[in-house]
Amino acid sequence: MSSSLEKWLHPKQQLISEQSSFKEIIWNTVQYCDCMDAERGLPYLRRLVSTKQIPPFDLVLTDPPFNLNYEGYTDKMDYHTHKLVKHLYQDNLSEEKYLNWINSWFHELQQISIRQIIFIGRQNIKYWTDKLKDIGVWIKRDSQGMGSTFWFVKHEFFITAGKWSNKVRLPMSIYECNLYSNKLSELKHTCPRPLQLYIDILRDSKAKSVLDPFLGSGTTAAASKVLGINWYGYEKELKYKSDIDYRINRAKPELKLKQKVL
Ligand SMILES: C[S@@+](CC[C@H](N)C(=O)[O-])C[C@H]1O[C@@H](n2cnc3c(N)ncnc32)[C@H](O)[C@@H]1O
């Protein structure tokens, strides 16, 4: 059995000293709550890191809501029942509230992780100029490029922030990967990322541990499992648990050898 697989099968790594009154955190698990929850969320992780009960996470890889100025129902076919299911999608804060919200979780992430990679939404670059180290692009070869702020854009931007250096850097800032696949359409989530994209980015980052406060359908978790990297994440909507479980179960360490995965 490879060492990365062993690591995956024995994930109950305790990160806490015996004297501490904090609860443990367990690698490779999802917390279904607001990532800013004081008891379980990023503020809790900050307390653990600042008291040296856990080391900082090597990397944050995440994709928060972009504040697309949209509130409404999206129809998505349920793969199992073949029925259209309506999902309420609310992503319409005022500019000021959105900026305050970004600042609050980014501030926490800076204290509990060494490096960050964050998809930002092209209209949001103005909020990130004072925080970013560099910008990267995901080119979706198969996207028709409809709309400028919605999901169908042909390119998406991510920023890198934190402590990158010549030794620890992403060798590429442009990633090409198709948007669509049959497997992704089986998910409930409206904007799952392709697994291959996250595998490529994570592999290039050489991260040893990764945190995603906005897991969605669980792409970061699945890609981390493929690469044998310990991960930890948050998702506030319990309805995405089945997507996350499905993607983690399908993610096998040997997938990284293949060119195309779900
Ligand atoms: C753009 S999606 C992430 C998609 C994900 N990258 C994927 O590949 O499936 C953002 C996710 O963050 C979740 N979310 C929004 N606000 C949150 C919060 N405060 N805490 C935790 N999760 C949150 C949403 O429910 C949504 O699933």
The ligand as an SDF file (V2000), in Angstrom:
LIG
                    3D

 27 29  0  0  0  0  0  0  0  0999 V2000
  -18.7870   28.9780   -5.4800 C   0  0  0  0  0  0  0  0  0  0  0  0
  -19.2950   27.7160   -4.4080 S   0  0  0  0  0  0  0  0  0  0  0  0
  -17.8690   26.6800   -4.2760 C   0  0  0  0  0  0  0  0  0  0  0  0
  -17.8340   25.6630   -5.3710 C   0  0  0  0  0  0  0  0  0  0  0  0
  -16.7020   24.6720   -5.1770 C   0  0  0  0  0  0  0  0  0  0  0  0
  -15.4240   25.2640   -5.4870 N   0  0  0  0  0  0  0  0  0  0  0  0
  -16.9060   23.4460   -6.0250 C   0  0  0  0  0  0  0  0  0  0  0  0
  -16.0240   23.1310   -6.8470 O   0  0  0  0  0  0  0  0  0  0  0  0
  -17.9510   22.8050   -5.9140 O   0  0  0  0  0  0  0  0  0  0  0  0
  -19.3000   28.5120   -2.8520 C   0  0  0  0  0  0  0  0  0  0  0  0
  -19.8550   27.6300   -1.7340 C   0  0  0  0  0  0  0  0  0  0  0  0
  -19.6610   28.3110   -0.5060 O   0  0  0  0  0  0  0  0  0  0  0  0
  -20.7710   28.0310    0.3300 C   0  0  0  0  0  0  0  0  0  0  0  0
  -20.8190   29.1200    1.3330 N   0  0  0  0  0  0  0  0  0  0  0  0
  -21.2640   30.3790    1.1470 C   0  0  0  0  0  0  0  0  0  0  0  0
  -21.0900   31.1150    2.2690 N   0  0  0  0  0  0  0  0  0  0  0  0
  -20.5070   30.2830    3.1770 C   0  0  0  0  0  0  0  0  0  0  0  0
  -20.0590   30.4510    4.5080 C   0  0  0  0  0  0  0  0  0  0  0  0
  -20.1950   31.6190    5.1360 N   0  0  0  0  0  0  0  0  0  0  0  0
  -19.4940   29.3960    5.1330 N   0  0  0  0  0  0  0  0  0  0  0  0
  -19.3650   28.2010    4.5060 C   0  0  0  0  0  0  0  0  0  0  0  0
  -19.7750   27.9760    3.2410 N   0  0  0  0  0  0  0  0  0  0  0  0
  -20.3290   29.0030    2.5750 C   0  0  0  0  0  0  0  0  0  0  0  0
  -21.9540   27.9810   -0.6010 C   0  0  0  0  0  0  0  0  0  0  0  0
  -23.0180   27.2200   -0.0600 O   0  0  0  0  0  0  0  0  0  0  0  0
  -21.3270   27.3490   -1.8450 C   0  0  0  0  0  0  0  0  0  0  0  0
  -21.5370   25.9510   -1.8560 O   0  0  0  0  0  0  0  0  0  0  0  0
  1  2  1  0
  2  3  1  0
  2 10  1  0
  3  4  1  0
  4  5  1  0
  5  6  1  0
  5  7  1  0
  7  8  2  0
  7  9  1  0
 10 11  1  0
 11 12  1  0
 11 26  1  0
 12 13  1  0
 13 14  1  0
 13 24  1  0
 14 15  1  0
 14 23  1  0
 15 16  2  0
 16 17  1  0
 17 18  1  0
 17 23  2  0
 18 19  1  0
 18 20  2  0
 20 21  1  0
 21 22  2  0
 22 23  1  0
 24 25  1  0
 24 26  1  0
 26 27  1  0
M  CHG  2   2   1   9  -1
M  END
$$$$
